[in-house]
Amino acid sequence: MKPKISLTTRLEYDAVAKGLAGAGVVEGSMFGMPCLKIEKKMLAGLFGDAMTFKLPPEPREQALRLSGAAAFDPGMGRPMTEWVVVPLEHSETWAGYAEQALEFVRP
């Protein structure tokens, strides 16, 4: 079952997506969730009332220290190594983590 996405979460996500559009980031879908990609590589996604980010080790560890943040498990029973899920309560960090994720996955 897909997690519900609130209007507030969607608006915050859309603001992040718009901020990265000039860098070649496009919106798509992966794991049944809205996501942000560059050249078919996923860098962030929307998961319920949270965003997920593919981050290098140091920013990932920083994100994991936020209350409610966790390693991202899309429902397969094991977390994805470089991914972290950051809840809506920390949406002010989303744009920064999205930029770090873009630099990390950019070809």
C-alpha positions in Angstrom: 0.0 0.0 0.0 1.3 3.4 -1.0 1.7 6.0 1.8 -0.6 8.9 1.5 0.8 12.3 0.4 -0.6 15.4 2.0 -1.1 18.6 0.0 1.6 20.4 2.1 4.1 17.6 1.3 3.3 17.8 -2.4 3.7 21.5 -2.5 7.1 21.3 -0.7 8.2 18.6 -3.1 7.1 20.6 -6.2 9.1 23.6 -4.9 12.2 21.4 -4.8 11.5 20.0 -8.2 11.0 23.5 -9.7 14.3 24.6 -8.1 16.2 21.9 -9.9 14.5 22.1 -13.2 17.1 24.4 -14.6 19.8 21.9 -13.8 18.3 19.3 -16.2 16.3 17.4 -13.5 13.0 16.0 -14.6 10.1 14.5 -12.8 9.3 10.8 -13.2 8.1 7.8 -11.3 10.0 4.9 -9.7 8.9 2.3 -7.1 5.4 3.7 -7.8 6.4 7.1 -6.3 7.0 10.5 -7.8 10.7 11.1 -8.2 13.3 13.4 -9.6 15.8 12.2 -12.1 18.7 13.3 -14.2 19.5 11.3 -17.3 17.4 8.4 -16.0 19.2 8.3 -12.7 17.0 8.8 -9.7 18.2 11.4 -7.1 15.2 12.0 -4.9 11.6 10.9 -4.5 8.4 11.5 -2.6 7.4 8.8 -0.1 4.3 9.6 1.9 4.9 12.8 3.9 8.7 12.6 3.4 11.3 12.9 0.7 14.0 10.4 -0.1 17.5 11.3 -1.3 20.5 9.4 -2.6 23.4 10.9 -0.8 27.1 10.3 -0.3 28.2 9.1 3.1 28.7 12.4 5.0 25.5 14.1 4.0 23.6 10.8 4.5 24.9 10.5 8.0 24.0 14.1 8.7 20.4 13.5 7.4 20.1 10.4 9.5 20.6 12.5 12.6 17.4 14.4 12.0 14.5 13.3 14.1 12.3 10.9 12.2 14.8 10.3 9.4 15.8 6.8 8.5 17.5 4.6 5.9 15.0 4.3 3.0 13.3 0.9 2.5 10.9 1.1 -0.4 9.0 -1.9 1.0 11.3 -4.8 0.0 12.5 -5.5 3.5 15.9 -4.0 3.4 17.1 -0.4 3.3 18.8 0.9 0.2 22.5 1.6 1.0 22.8 5.3 0.0 19.3 6.4 0.5 17.7 8.3 3.4 14.1 9.4 4.0 13.6 12.8 5.5 10.2 13.6 7.0 8.1 16.7 6.2 9.0 18.3 9.5 12.5 18.9 8.0 11.3 20.2 4.6 13.5 23.2 5.0 16.4 20.8 4.4 15.0 19.2 1.3 16.3 21.6 -1.3 19.9 21.3 0.1 19.8 17.5 0.2 18.3 17.5 -3.3 21.2 19.6 -4.6 23.7 17.2 -2.8 21.9 14.2 -4.3 22.1 15.8 -7.8 25.8 16.3 -7.5 26.2 12.7 -6.2 24.4 11.1 -9.1 25.1 13.5 -12.0 26.8 11.6 -14.8 
